[in-house]
Amino acid sequence: LEDKMEAAPLRLGVVRVTPWIGVYDVQYVDNAFGTPGEDEKTSDLTGTVGAGLRAYLRTGPKVIWAAHVLPEYVAWEELEERRSVNGRYGVLGYGFFNRLTVEALAERDQRQRLASLEVPEQVHLRNERGRLSLDLKATGRISVFASGEVARVRNVVKDPAEAPLDLLDRDASYLRAGLRWHMPRGWSVGLGAERSQA
């Protein structure tokens, strides 16, 4: 994180900013709706373009904030109903204290991707999540870690005639805790447990 702050090319007062621009997922899709019959296939060309920024702010000697605003536009040549404005937005806070490291995250990520392995159809999937993580150094080599996370996943369905993809929507929560052994040269081995509910 420190390296990313230092490498940021723009400075707006105390805020350091890295612009982002991208073109990706340009592809020819020969079966846009995932239909089983050869005669019923719909083919089209799609791609994603985006522009935004990542920003970093230090509010104390041991506290750093990071934010990203990365809107994207998904284009389809003929399937107009599949065109969409997606994007990734989030705020992260990091606290590096004597023996305790704290990380807080709030993020919304909406992108075009396959609905699932069973439904090979490109959909706009929205993933919203919040997470709080703690890492406490108990001794010189052993640390204790714990985190809690809540997540909300939604398929943004455009055409009600398509598969009922809202059946894949879910709310989930995760609790994790464990121990980590820090070895020389930056290596570490951890052992933990996780409880999830969806």
Backbone bond lengths (Angstrom), bond angles and torsions (degrees), N, CA, C in turn:
res aa  C-N    CA-C-N  psi(-1)  N-CA   C-N-CA  omega(-1)  CA-C   N-CA-C  phi
1 L - - - 1.455 - - 1.525 110.80 -
2 E 1.316 116.58 -41.67 1.461 120.39 177.60 1.538 110.43 -60.89
3 D 1.330 115.95 -41.11 1.462 119.45 179.85 1.520 111.31 -64.41
4 K 1.346 117.19 -39.61 1.465 120.26 179.06 1.518 110.93 -65.15
5 M 1.328 117.25 -38.40 1.463 120.30 176.89 1.518 111.11 -62.41
6 E 1.326 116.45 -46.84 1.459 120.70 -178.06 1.519 112.21 -65.30
7 A 1.368 115.89 -31.97 1.465 119.89 -177.56 1.527 113.04 -83.73
8 A 1.331 118.32 -7.97 1.470 120.53 -179.16 1.520 109.58 -61.24
9 P 1.348 118.50 125.19 1.466 120.56 -173.56 1.530 114.88 -77.64
10 L 1.332 118.54 -19.93 1.468 120.65 -177.46 1.518 110.37 -114.07
11 R 1.335 115.64 143.93 1.459 121.32 176.77 1.513 108.71 -129.11
12 L 1.329 115.66 121.27 1.449 122.69 175.87 1.525 107.31 -112.78
13 G 1.307 116.40 85.12 1.452 120.70 -173.46 1.519 109.57 68.39
14 V 1.344 115.96 -120.66 1.470 119.88 -179.66 1.531 111.89 -89.61
15 V 1.328 117.27 -5.30 1.466 121.71 -179.01 1.520 109.43 -92.24
16 R 1.322 115.68 132.64 1.471 120.76 176.09 1.513 108.56 -107.23
17 V 1.332 115.75 135.34 1.466 120.77 -169.80 1.523 109.86 -128.84
18 T 1.334 114.58 136.72 1.465 122.23 173.29 1.525 108.53 -118.97
19 P 1.340 118.78 113.68 1.472 119.59 176.38 1.524 111.11 -71.09
20 W 1.327 114.91 155.91 1.467 120.48 179.03 1.525 108.79 -138.61
21 I 1.311 115.69 139.04 1.457 121.89 173.15 1.525 107.20 -144.53
22 G 1.326 117.01 141.25 1.456 118.70 -177.06 1.510 113.10 -155.91
23 V 1.304 115.34 149.35 1.461 123.91 171.19 1.527 105.48 -129.17
24 Y 1.337 117.03 122.43 1.458 118.99 -176.38 1.524 110.19 -154.94
25 D 1.317 115.47 176.68 1.468 123.43 -177.85 1.525 112.32 52.83
26 V 1.319 116.26 34.92 1.468 119.86 173.29 1.520 107.05 -77.82
27 Q 1.338 117.13 118.24 1.453 119.87 -173.43 1.526 111.26 -156.02
28 Y 1.301 113.66 154.11 1.461 121.18 172.20 1.522 107.25 -98.05
29 V 1.327 116.17 120.08 1.459 121.95 -178.35 1.525 107.83 -103.50
30 D 1.334 116.82 116.65 1.470 119.13 -176.06 1.525 112.82 -86.47
31 N 1.346 118.08 -9.57 1.465 120.40 179.48 1.529 107.76 -146.44
32 A 1.319 116.42 77.35 1.461 122.55 -171.15 1.525 112.99 -62.68
33 F 1.331 118.30 -30.28 1.459 120.91 -176.72 1.521 112.67 -103.43
34 G 1.328 118.11 3.09 1.460 121.40 177.51 1.513 113.79 64.79
35 T 1.325 118.15 31.02 1.467 121.00 -178.44 1.526 110.25 -76.41
36 P 1.347 117.82 146.50 1.467 120.22 -175.33 1.533 113.67 -76.78
37 G 1.310 119.14 -29.01 1.464 120.86 -175.51 1.512 112.99 -82.63
38 E 1.328 117.12 140.66 1.466 121.64 179.38 1.519 111.79 -63.80
39 D 1.344 117.54 -36.71 1.459 120.71 -176.52 1.527 113.05 -75.18
40 E 1.319 117.58 -17.93 1.460 120.67 -175.35 1.528 112.80 -99.50
41 K 1.309 118.33 5.98 1.453 121.26 -177.89 1.523 111.48 -70.72
42 T 1.333 115.49 142.50 1.463 122.77 174.56 1.515 107.80 -117.47
43 S 1.333 116.73 124.05 1.461 121.84 -177.95 1.524 110.03 -108.89
44 D 1.339 115.67 149.94 1.458 119.61 178.67 1.529 109.33 -165.20
45 L 1.326 114.99 168.01 1.460 123.02 178.88 1.522 108.36 -107.88
46 T 1.338 116.89 134.36 1.462 121.32 -179.41 1.518 110.52 -135.39
47 G 1.325 115.26 159.30 1.461 121.50 176.95 1.512 109.85 -167.55
48 T 1.323 116.26 161.32 1.464 122.27 -178.04 1.517 109.29 -125.71
49 V 1.345 115.72 135.02 1.464 122.13 176.50 1.523 107.43 -128.34
50 G 1.328 116.20 142.05 1.452 119.18 -178.61 1.515 111.88 -151.53
51 A 1.338 115.43 159.06 1.461 122.22 176.15 1.520 107.88 -152.61
52 G 1.322 115.80 139.36 1.457 119.46 -179.22 1.509 110.33 -174.01
53 L 1.330 115.53 -155.20 1.456 119.11 -177.88 1.516 111.69 -152.20
54 R 1.333 113.32 157.91 1.459 122.57 171.31 1.528 106.89 -117.91
55 A 1.335 116.58 135.57 1.456 120.47 -176.83 1.520 109.98 -127.39
56 Y 1.337 115.66 148.90 1.457 122.41 -178.00 1.527 108.97 -133.26
57 L 1.329 115.71 138.77 1.457 121.40 -178.60 1.520 109.55 -141.75
58 R 1.315 116.62 129.03 1.461 121.78 175.32 1.525 107.62 -100.01
59 T 1.356 117.02 121.71 1.458 120.85 -179.31 1.521 112.24 -108.37
60 G 1.286 116.78 11.32 1.458 122.18 177.85 1.505 108.15 178.68
61 P 1.324 117.25 173.58 1.469 118.93 -178.42 1.523 113.13 -64.54
62 K 1.353 117.42 -21.17 1.456 119.71 -175.90 1.523 113.27 -128.40
63 V 1.329 118.31 14.90 1.467 121.52 -178.66 1.524 109.02 -127.37
64 I 1.338 115.62 126.44 1.464 121.98 179.39 1.522 108.71 -128.87
65 W 1.326 115.77 136.99 1.465 122.28 175.38 1.520 108.88 -113.21
66 A 1.313 115.22 142.71 1.466 120.95 176.34 1.526 108.07 -133.41
67 A 1.318 116.13 140.69 1.464 121.04 178.77 1.516 108.72 -138.33
68 H 1.331 116.09 149.24 1.456 119.63 174.79 1.528 109.69 -136.52
69 V 1.319 114.75 137.79 1.467 123.91 176.35 1.522 105.42 -129.51
70 L 1.346 116.16 103.37 1.470 121.48 -172.52 1.532 109.88 -129.90
71 P 1.332 118.39 75.08 1.476 119.64 177.93 1.525 111.34 -70.15
72 E 1.334 115.08 149.90 1.461 121.72 -178.23 1.528 109.97 -137.81
73 Y 1.307 115.52 151.47 1.465 120.56 174.05 1.517 108.15 -119.59
74 V 1.337 115.88 126.14 1.462 122.06 178.22 1.521 107.96 -99.40
75 A 1.314 115.87 120.02 1.469 121.42 -177.62 1.523 110.39 -107.75
76 W 1.312 115.45 140.80 1.459 123.87 169.35 1.516 106.79 -124.84
77 E 1.330 116.40 139.10 1.458 119.10 -175.76 1.520 112.01 -66.44
78 E 1.332 118.52 -46.31 1.465 121.48 -175.49 1.528 113.34 -115.99
79 L 1.311 119.00 -33.43 1.463 121.87 -176.67 1.533 109.60 -81.51
80 E 1.322 116.45 82.32 1.458 121.76 -174.33 1.523 112.56 -61.43
81 E 1.339 117.47 -33.66 1.458 120.18 -177.60 1.532 112.18 -67.58
82 R 1.344 117.01 -13.79 1.466 120.45 179.53 1.520 112.57 -94.41
83 R 1.321 117.67 -6.16 1.462 119.76 176.24 1.529 108.93 -70.56
84 S 1.321 115.54 142.37 1.462 117.92 -174.62 1.523 110.94 -159.46
85 V 1.332 115.03 153.54 1.462 121.62 169.80 1.521 107.04 -98.06
86 N 1.307 116.38 113.95 1.454 123.03 178.73 1.520 108.92 -112.25
87 G 1.311 117.34 -163.58 1.453 118.97 175.60 1.511 112.69 156.90
88 R 1.327 113.71 171.63 1.460 122.67 178.50 1.525 108.23 -126.15
89 Y 1.328 114.91 127.21 1.459 120.69 -177.04 1.520 107.98 -137.13
90 G 1.325 117.37 138.45 1.450 117.76 -179.66 1.510 113.49 -170.55
91 V 1.334 114.47 160.23 1.458 123.37 175.05 1.521 107.34 -130.70
92 L 1.330 116.05 133.90 1.457 121.90 178.72 1.518 108.50 -128.34
93 G 1.321 116.24 139.22 1.454 121.08 175.50 1.507 109.85 -123.64
94 Y 1.331 116.59 135.18 1.459 121.93 -179.23 1.519 109.23 -125.55
95 G 1.328 116.96 130.70 1.453 121.93 174.47 1.512 109.51 -122.10
96 F 1.330 116.33 123.92 1.462 122.26 -178.81 1.525 107.52 -113.20
97 F 1.321 116.78 97.60 1.451 121.52 -177.29 1.529 109.49 -105.03
98 N 1.323 117.69 -174.53 1.466 120.75 -171.68 1.520 112.72 -49.44
99 R 1.320 117.01 -62.35 1.465 120.90 179.37 1.520 112.55 -117.84
100 L 1.323 116.31 -1.61 1.461 121.37 -173.54 1.525 111.01 -117.24
101 T 1.319 115.63 131.48 1.463 122.02 172.24 1.529 107.94 -114.80
102 V 1.329 116.03 130.10 1.462 122.28 -178.56 1.524 108.58 -120.32
103 E 1.333 116.24 135.11 1.458 121.21 176.23 1.529 108.54 -131.71
104 A 1.348 116.61 128.30 1.465 122.24 176.94 1.523 108.06 -123.57
105 L 1.327 116.17 138.18 1.463 121.60 -175.05 1.521 110.20 -138.58
106 A 1.329 116.04 135.59 1.465 122.99 168.64 1.521 106.05 -133.31
107 E 1.337 116.82 124.64 1.462 119.69 -170.66 1.517 111.09 -147.11
108 R 1.334 114.69 144.41 1.467 121.58 170.95 1.526 107.59 -128.29
109 D 1.321 115.38 125.96 1.465 122.20 -175.38 1.525 107.81 -130.45
110 Q 1.317 116.83 112.73 1.472 120.75 176.70 1.516 108.49 -122.08
111 R 1.346 115.23 117.61 1.456 120.81 -177.41 1.522 110.66 -140.54
112 Q 1.319 115.05 163.50 1.458 120.73 174.35 1.524 108.42 -87.74
113 R 1.340 115.97 128.21 1.464 120.86 178.58 1.521 108.57 -159.44
114 L 1.329 117.30 174.68 1.455 120.99 177.61 1.523 110.14 -67.42
115 A 1.338 116.16 139.17 1.463 120.66 -178.78 1.522 110.61 -61.16
116 S 1.315 117.40 -49.85 1.464 122.72 177.02 1.518 107.23 -168.32
117 L 1.328 116.65 175.57 1.463 119.77 177.22 1.523 111.29 -67.28
118 E 1.342 116.37 -29.49 1.462 120.32 -179.72 1.519 111.94 -80.27
119 V 1.329 117.57 -25.59 1.472 122.56 -179.61 1.523 107.37 -121.20
120 P 1.349 117.38 87.26 1.468 120.79 -176.04 1.527 112.02 -77.59
121 E 1.317 115.78 65.79 1.463 122.09 -176.75 1.523 108.70 -129.03
122 Q 1.344 116.81 136.07 1.455 121.05 178.72 1.524 109.20 -72.70
123 V 1.326 117.16 123.87 1.462 122.50 178.94 1.522 108.40 -131.83
124 H 1.319 115.14 167.93 1.465 121.04 175.15 1.522 106.53 -98.91
125 L 1.322 116.22 109.07 1.458 122.65 -174.68 1.526 108.91 -102.73
126 R 1.334 116.32 126.11 1.463 121.97 178.43 1.521 109.13 -105.91
127 N 1.328 115.53 126.30 1.459 121.98 -179.53 1.524 107.82 -124.02
128 E 1.337 116.83 115.11 1.456 121.83 176.89 1.519 108.54 -113.73
129 R 1.338 117.25 135.04 1.453 118.35 -178.15 1.522 111.30 -151.45
130 G 1.325 113.86 154.48 1.450 122.29 173.04 1.510 108.61 -133.18
131 R 1.333 116.40 141.21 1.461 119.59 -175.92 1.526 110.22 -145.37
132 L 1.316 116.27 141.92 1.458 123.12 172.48 1.522 107.77 -126.55
133 S 1.331 116.94 124.64 1.470 121.79 -177.51 1.522 109.59 -125.87
134 L 1.323 115.42 141.34 1.463 122.63 177.87 1.517 108.90 -128.04
135 D 1.327 116.09 141.43 1.465 121.90 175.37 1.523 107.35 -136.51
136 L 1.332 117.11 114.12 1.457 122.44 -176.22 1.522 109.58 -112.82
137 K 1.315 116.02 123.14 1.466 121.09 179.11 1.521 108.12 -79.28
138 A 1.327 117.24 108.59 1.462 122.09 -177.23 1.529 110.87 -80.26
139 T 1.328 117.06 -43.49 1.463 122.75 176.81 1.518 107.40 -135.39
140 G 1.334 116.97 -172.75 1.454 119.99 179.81 1.519 113.39 -62.61
141 R 1.340 117.96 -29.39 1.467 121.48 -176.40 1.520 113.92 -116.13
142 I 1.320 118.76 -16.59 1.467 121.92 -174.42 1.527 109.81 -112.08
143 S 1.328 115.50 134.39 1.468 120.57 173.55 1.530 109.06 -131.03
144 V 1.316 114.53 154.91 1.458 122.78 178.22 1.519 107.24 -109.62
145 F 1.329 117.66 132.49 1.462 120.02 178.92 1.520 110.45 -124.90
146 A 1.322 115.30 151.67 1.467 122.04 177.49 1.516 108.09 -154.22
147 S 1.329 116.16 148.62 1.466 120.46 176.73 1.513 110.13 -153.93
148 G 1.305 115.14 151.86 1.456 122.90 173.59 1.515 108.96 -129.27
149 E 1.325 116.57 140.52 1.468 120.63 -176.28 1.520 109.76 -143.97
150 V 1.316 115.72 140.45 1.459 121.77 170.88 1.522 107.04 -120.97
151 A 1.321 116.05 142.05 1.467 120.75 -176.90 1.519 109.68 -139.97
152 R 1.322 114.60 148.91 1.464 121.87 178.47 1.524 107.12 -134.63
153 V 1.326 117.27 119.59 1.460 122.67 -177.47 1.523 108.81 -115.16
154 R 1.328 116.15 128.00 1.458 121.82 -179.79 1.518 110.20 -134.57
155 N 1.336 115.89 136.31 1.455 121.54 170.77 1.521 107.26 -91.33
156 V 1.323 116.21 122.72 1.459 121.11 -179.57 1.521 107.16 -84.93
157 V 1.332 116.07 96.84 1.460 121.64 -174.41 1.528 108.78 -86.20
158 K 1.322 116.44 128.36 1.459 121.04 -178.90 1.522 112.55 -98.27
159 D 1.328 117.24 -34.52 1.454 121.64 -173.90 1.529 109.11 -120.13
160 P 1.339 119.02 113.09 1.468 119.97 -179.20 1.522 113.71 -64.81
161 A 1.347 117.43 -14.33 1.465 120.07 178.41 1.524 111.94 -76.96
162 E 1.331 117.16 -14.58 1.460 120.24 179.33 1.526 110.10 -77.34
163 A 1.322 116.01 -177.94 1.466 120.75 179.18 1.529 109.61 -58.04
164 P 1.330 117.76 146.31 1.479 120.48 -179.33 1.533 110.82 -73.35
165 L 1.333 115.10 75.36 1.458 120.08 -173.06 1.520 113.07 -71.03
166 D 1.333 117.69 -13.45 1.453 118.86 177.32 1.530 111.60 -65.87
167 L 1.344 117.27 -14.24 1.467 120.42 175.71 1.533 111.33 -67.45
168 L 1.337 117.31 -17.83 1.458 121.29 178.29 1.528 112.44 -88.97
169 D 1.334 117.73 -4.98 1.462 120.71 178.42 1.520 110.14 -64.30
170 R 1.344 116.39 147.29 1.457 119.09 -179.07 1.526 110.65 -159.52
171 D 1.319 113.83 154.26 1.456 123.13 168.78 1.518 106.45 -114.00
172 A 1.308 116.54 137.80 1.459 119.85 -176.09 1.522 110.14 -140.13
173 S 1.334 115.03 154.68 1.459 121.10 174.34 1.524 108.37 -136.73
174 Y 1.332 115.48 147.49 1.457 121.58 -176.61 1.529 109.49 -135.47
175 L 1.312 116.03 137.28 1.460 122.75 171.39 1.519 107.85 -125.24
176 R 1.343 117.02 129.59 1.458 121.21 -178.65 1.522 108.80 -132.10
177 A 1.325 116.56 146.13 1.464 121.29 175.90 1.517 109.01 -157.88
178 G 1.326 116.00 153.34 1.454 118.87 178.99 1.512 112.63 175.12
179 L 1.331 114.50 -169.24 1.461 123.33 179.94 1.518 109.23 -119.99
180 R 1.339 115.34 149.55 1.465 120.34 177.56 1.523 108.62 -131.80
181 W 1.327 115.68 133.17 1.461 121.87 177.08 1.518 107.95 -105.48
182 H 1.332 116.61 120.27 1.468 122.58 -178.74 1.521 109.48 -91.63
183 M 1.331 114.78 123.64 1.454 121.40 -179.19 1.520 109.44 -105.12
184 P 1.321 118.34 171.38 1.471 120.47 177.49 1.532 111.83 -62.47
185 R 1.318 115.73 160.77 1.469 124.81 176.05 1.528 113.22 64.00
186 G 1.318 117.49 26.83 1.457 120.55 173.77 1.514 116.22 83.32
187 W 1.320 118.40 1.45 1.464 121.10 179.29 1.530 110.15 -81.13
188 S 1.313 116.27 152.80 1.463 120.32 173.87 1.527 108.95 -149.78
189 V 1.343 114.59 153.20 1.460 122.04 177.05 1.524 107.08 -125.67
190 G 1.315 116.50 130.61 1.452 120.04 -178.25 1.519 112.04 -122.88
191 L 1.311 115.14 153.23 1.447 122.18 175.30 1.532 106.69 -135.66
192 G 1.330 116.03 124.14 1.452 118.36 -175.78 1.507 112.40 -149.28
193 A 1.315 114.13 178.65 1.462 121.56 178.25 1.519 107.98 -133.83
194 E 1.334 115.13 151.29 1.458 120.79 -179.54 1.513 109.51 -135.14
195 R 1.324 115.68 139.30 1.453 121.33 172.55 1.527 106.75 -120.42
196 S 1.333 116.38 127.67 1.455 120.27 179.81 1.518 109.49 -126.61
197 Q 1.315 114.80 149.95 1.459 121.19 177.14 1.520 107.94 -141.92
198 A 1.341 116.18 131.05 1.462 120.27 -178.62 1.522 109.40 -130.99
